Amino acid sequence: MITPKLQTFLSDESGATAIEYGLIVALVSVAMFGFAELMGDSLNAFFSDTSTKMSNAVGPAPSP
């Protein structure tokens, strides 16, 4: 026989939602770090190339 307090404790699911949201946030953050690790070098090369092309198109900055 289960006591009423134990029955109430076992049927309470209010903390489960917070734990689920915490797990979702952890999973999303791991995915973001993984994506950044995989794409980091590629994105760096892309922006460096774009910066070089823009600098070459405009020309050198005038000296004061």
NUFITOR-645516 format. One record per atom (N, C-alpha, C): residue number from 1; residue in three letters; atom name; y, x, z. Coordinates in nm, 4 decimals. Example, Ala and Ser with C-alpha at 12.3 -4.5 7.8 and 13.67 -1.06 7.14 Angstrom:
SITE  num  residu  atome  py  px  pz
SITE  1  ALA  N  -0.5690  1.3190  0.7800
SITE  1  ALA  CA  -0.4500  1.2300  0.7800
SITE  1  ALA  C  -0.3300  1.3200  0.7800
SITE  2  SER  N  -0.2250  1.2850  0.7080
SITE  2  SER  CA  -0.1060  1.3670  0.7140
SITE  2  SER  C  0.0030  1.2900  0.7870
% end
This chain:
SITE  num  residu  atome  py  px  pz
SITE  1  MET  N  -0.1171  0.0840  0.0000
SITE  1  MET  CA  0.0000  0.0000  0.0000
SITE  1  MET  C  0.1248  0.0895  0.0000
SITE  2  ILE  N  0.2200  0.0596  -0.0889
SITE  2  ILE  CA  0.3429  0.1376  -0.1013
SITE  2  ILE  C  0.4520  0.0719  -0.0191
SITE  3  THR  N  0.5225  0.1543  0.0568
SITE  3  THR  CA  0.6314  0.1005  0.1379
SITE  3  THR  C  0.7468  0.0594  0.0470
SITE  4  PRO  N  0.8307  -0.0325  0.0906
SITE  4  PRO  CA  0.9419  -0.0791  0.0065
SITE  4  PRO  C  1.0386  0.0330  -0.0342
SITE  5  LYS  N  1.0658  0.1274  0.0553
SITE  5  LYS  CA  1.1560  0.2369  0.0200
SITE  5  LYS  C  1.0952  0.3251  -0.0888
SITE  6  LEU  N  0.9659  0.3533  -0.0785
SITE  6  LEU  CA  0.8992  0.4339  -0.1794
SITE  6  LEU  C  0.8950  0.3593  -0.3124
SITE  7  GLN  N  0.8698  0.2312  -0.3092
SITE  7  GLN  CA  0.8683  0.1497  -0.4301
SITE  7  GLN  C  1.0056  0.1515  -0.4982
SITE  8  THR  N  1.1116  0.1396  -0.4182
SITE  8  THR  CA  1.2477  0.1434  -0.4734
SITE  8  THR  C  1.2764  0.2793  -0.5347
SITE  9  PHE  N  1.2357  0.3851  -0.4660
SITE  9  PHE  CA  1.2576  0.5207  -0.5163
SITE  9  PHE  C  1.1839  0.5435  -0.6484
SITE  10  LEU  N  1.0606  0.4989  -0.6574
SITE  10  LEU  CA  0.9813  0.5204  -0.7777
SITE  10  LEU  C  1.0300  0.4374  -0.8955
SITE  11  SER  N  1.0902  0.3235  -0.8687
SITE  11  SER  CA  1.1373  0.2379  -0.9774
SITE  11  SER  C  1.2806  0.2691  -1.0195
SITE  12  ASP  N  1.3522  0.3524  -0.9447
SITE  12  ASP  CA  1.4912  0.3871  -0.9764
SITE  12  ASP  C  1.4937  0.4847  -1.0941
SITE  13  GLU  N  1.5640  0.4468  -1.2023
SITE  13  GLU  CA  1.5728  0.5323  -1.3207
SITE  13  GLU  C  1.7163  0.5750  -1.3493
SITE  14  SER  N  1.8052  0.5677  -1.2525
SITE  14  SER  CA  1.9455  0.5994  -1.2769
SITE  14  SER  C  1.9677  0.7470  -1.3069
SITE  15  GLY  N  1.8908  0.8363  -1.2498
SITE  15  GLY  CA  1.9069  0.9790  -1.2759
SITE  15  GLY  C  1.8419  1.0236  -1.4050
SITE  16  ALA  N  1.7539  0.9431  -1.4604
SITE  16  ALA  CA  1.6830  0.9818  -1.5822
SITE  16  ALA  C  1.7789  0.9957  -1.7000
SITE  17  THR  N  1.8794  0.9106  -1.7078
SITE  17  THR  CA  1.9730  0.9171  -1.8183
SITE  17  THR  C  2.0514  1.0478  -1.8152
SITE  18  ALA  N  2.0962  1.0890  -1.6991
SITE  18  ALA  CA  2.1710  1.2142  -1.6874
SITE  18  ALA  C  2.0829  1.3333  -1.7273
SITE  19  ILE  N  1.9595  1.3311  -1.6883
SITE  19  ILE  CA  1.8682  1.4401  -1.7242
SITE  19  ILE  C  1.8454  1.4420  -1.8752
SITE  20  GLU  N  1.8298  1.3247  -1.9351
SITE  20  GLU  CA  1.8101  1.3176  -2.0801
SITE  20  GLU  C  1.9321  1.3705  -2.1541
SITE  21  TYR  N  2.0511  1.3327  -2.1106
SITE  21  TYR  CA  2.1724  1.3839  -2.1744
SITE  21  TYR  C  2.1833  1.5352  -2.1572
SITE  22  GLY  N  2.1463  1.5850  -2.0429
SITE  22  GLY  CA  2.1481  1.7291  -2.0203
SITE  22  GLY  C  2.0532  1.8021  -2.1137
SITE  23  LEU  N  1.9356  1.7455  -2.1356
SITE  23  LEU  CA  1.8397  1.8068  -2.2279
SITE  23  LEU  C  1.8908  1.8036  -2.3713
SITE  24  ILE  N  1.9569  1.6953  -2.4091
SITE  24  ILE  CA  2.0129  1.6853  -2.5440
SITE  24  ILE  C  2.1220  1.7902  -2.5628
SITE  25  VAL  N  2.2098  1.8057  -2.4650
SITE  25  VAL  CA  2.3162  1.9055  -2.4732
SITE  25  VAL  C  2.2569  2.0457  -2.4828
SITE  26  ALA  N  2.1540  2.0727  -2.4059
SITE  26  ALA  CA  2.0895  2.2043  -2.4110
SITE  26  ALA  C  2.0283  2.2290  -2.5489
SITE  27  LEU  N  1.9632  2.1295  -2.6052
SITE  27  LEU  CA  1.9025  2.1442  -2.7371
SITE  27  LEU  C  2.0076  2.1671  -2.8452
SITE  28  VAL  N  2.1167  2.0929  -2.8394
SITE  28  VAL  CA  2.2240  2.1096  -2.9380
SITE  28  VAL  C  2.2859  2.2484  -2.9265
SITE  29  SER  N  2.3061  2.2968  -2.8050
SITE  29  SER  CA  2.3658  2.4295  -2.7888
SITE  29  SER  C  2.2723  2.5390  -2.8403
SITE  30  VAL  N  2.1436  2.5253  -2.8176
SITE  30  VAL  CA  2.0479  2.6235  -2.8706
SITE  30  VAL  C  2.0494  2.6204  -3.0233
SITE  31  ALA  N  2.0574  2.5007  -3.0812
SITE  31  ALA  CA  2.0631  2.4893  -3.2274
SITE  31  ALA  C  2.1906  2.5518  -3.2822
SITE  32  MET  N  2.3034  2.5328  -3.2137
SITE  32  MET  CA  2.4294  2.5916  -3.2586
SITE  32  MET  C  2.4248  2.7439  -3.2538
SITE  33  PHE  N  2.3701  2.7994  -3.1466
SITE  33  PHE  CA  2.3588  2.9447  -3.1375
SITE  33  PHE  C  2.2640  2.9988  -3.2442
SITE  34  GLY  N  2.1562  2.9283  -3.2694
SITE  34  GLY  CA  2.0635  2.9700  -3.3747
SITE  34  GLY  C  2.1283  2.9680  -3.5113
SITE  35  PHE  N  2.2058  2.8619  -3.5403
SITE  35  PHE  CA  2.2758  2.8517  -3.6684
SITE  35  PHE  C  2.3785  2.9628  -3.6826
SITE  36  ALA  N  2.4527  2.9897  -3.5764
SITE  36  ALA  CA  2.5537  3.0957  -3.5803
SITE  36  ALA  C  2.4878  3.2319  -3.6023
SITE  37  GLU  N  2.3735  3.2522  -3.5413
SITE  37  GLU  CA  2.3020  3.3792  -3.5585
SITE  37  GLU  C  2.2531  3.3951  -3.7024
SITE  38  LEU  N  2.1998  3.2877  -3.7608
SITE  38  LEU  CA  2.1481  3.2943  -3.8972
SITE  38  LEU  C  2.2593  3.3067  -3.9999
SITE  39  MET  N  2.3676  3.2349  -3.9800
SITE  39  MET  CA  2.4738  3.2286  -4.0795
SITE  39  MET  C  2.5892  3.3250  -4.0512
SITE  40  GLY  N  2.5859  3.3947  -3.9393
SITE  40  GLY  CA  2.6970  3.4796  -3.8998
SITE  40  GLY  C  2.7350  3.5843  -4.0033
SITE  41  ASP  N  2.6399  3.6614  -4.0497
SITE  41  ASP  CA  2.6684  3.7668  -4.1471
SITE  41  ASP  C  2.7148  3.7079  -4.2797
SITE  42  SER  N  2.6536  3.5987  -4.3209
SITE  42  SER  CA  2.6907  3.5351  -4.4464
SITE  42  SER  C  2.8333  3.4812  -4.4408
SITE  43  LEU  N  2.8686  3.4151  -4.3308
SITE  43  LEU  CA  3.0041  3.3623  -4.3170
SITE  43  LEU  C  3.1062  3.4749  -4.3071
SITE  44  ASN  N  3.0724  3.5807  -4.2369
SITE  44  ASN  CA  3.1623  3.6950  -4.2263
SITE  44  ASN  C  3.1878  3.7557  -4.3638
SITE  45  ALA  N  3.0855  3.7728  -4.4431
SITE  45  ALA  CA  3.1006  3.8280  -4.5776
SITE  45  ALA  C  3.1842  3.7349  -4.6649
SITE  46  PHE  N  3.1622  3.6051  -4.6535
SITE  46  PHE  CA  3.2380  3.5078  -4.7324
SITE  46  PHE  C  3.3871  3.5153  -4.7014
SITE  47  PHE  N  3.4223  3.5138  -4.5728
SITE  47  PHE  CA  3.5637  3.5163  -4.5364
SITE  47  PHE  C  3.6279  3.6520  -4.5651
SITE  48  SER  N  3.5539  3.7595  -4.5504
SITE  48  SER  CA  3.6077  3.8915  -4.5853
SITE  48  SER  C  3.6361  3.8998  -4.7348
SITE  49  ASP  N  3.5443  3.8497  -4.8159
SITE  49  ASP  CA  3.5619  3.8490  -4.9607
SITE  49  ASP  C  3.6816  3.7626  -4.9994
SITE  50  THR  N  3.6942  3.6466  -4.9381
SITE  50  THR  CA  3.8063  3.5573  -4.9662
SITE  50  THR  C  3.9384  3.6230  -4.9266
SITE  51  SER  N  3.9417  3.6883  -4.8127
SITE  51  SER  CA  4.0623  3.7568  -4.7676
SITE  51  SER  C  4.1011  3.8683  -4.8630
SITE  52  THR  N  4.0033  3.9443  -4.9094
SITE  52  THR  CA  4.0306  4.0531  -5.0035
SITE  52  THR  C  4.0853  3.9987  -5.1346
SITE  53  LYS  N  4.0257  3.8913  -5.1849
SITE  53  LYS  CA  4.0724  3.8319  -5.3103
SITE  53  LYS  C  4.2143  3.7782  -5.2965
SITE  54  MET  N  4.2448  3.7157  -5.1830
SITE  54  MET  CA  4.3795  3.6637  -5.1621
SITE  54  MET  C  4.4801  3.7775  -5.1506
SITE  55  SER  N  4.4445  3.8840  -5.0818
SITE  55  SER  CA  4.5341  3.9997  -5.0691
SITE  55  SER  C  4.5598  4.0634  -5.2044
SITE  56  ASN  N  4.4575  4.0746  -5.2869
SITE  56  ASN  CA  4.4728  4.1330  -5.4199
SITE  56  ASN  C  4.5565  4.0434  -5.5104
SITE  57  ALA  N  4.5463  3.9124  -5.4951
SITE  57  ALA  CA  4.6224  3.8203  -5.5782
SITE  57  ALA  C  4.7709  3.8226  -5.5452
SITE  58  VAL  N  4.8051  3.8388  -5.4183
SITE  58  VAL  CA  4.9439  3.8385  -5.3749
SITE  58  VAL  C  5.0078  3.9752  -5.3923
SITE  59  GLY  N  4.9332  4.0794  -5.3719
SITE  59  GLY  CA  4.9849  4.2138  -5.3818
SITE  59  GLY  C  5.0197  4.2676  -5.2450
SITE  60  PRO  N  5.0592  4.3915  -5.2392
SITE  60  PRO  CA  5.0898  4.4514  -5.1082
SITE  60  PRO  C  5.2168  4.3903  -5.0477
SITE  61  ALA  N  5.2215  4.3890  -4.9172
SITE  61  ALA  CA  5.3384  4.3361  -4.8469
SITE  61  ALA  C  5.4547  4.4340  -4.8623
SITE  62  PRO  N  5.5751  4.3817  -4.8794
SITE  62  PRO  CA  5.6903  4.4726  -4.8918
SITE  62  PRO  C  5.7180  4.5453  -4.7628
SITE  63  SER  N  5.7576  4.6695  -4.7725
SITE  63  SER  CA  5.7869  4.7465  -4.6519
SITE  63  SER  C  5.9326  4.7239  -4.6121
SITE  64  PRO  N  5.9594  4.7171  -4.4839
SITE  64  PRO  CA  6.0971  4.6875  -4.4371
SITE  64  PRO  C  6.1937  4.7995  -4.4567
% end
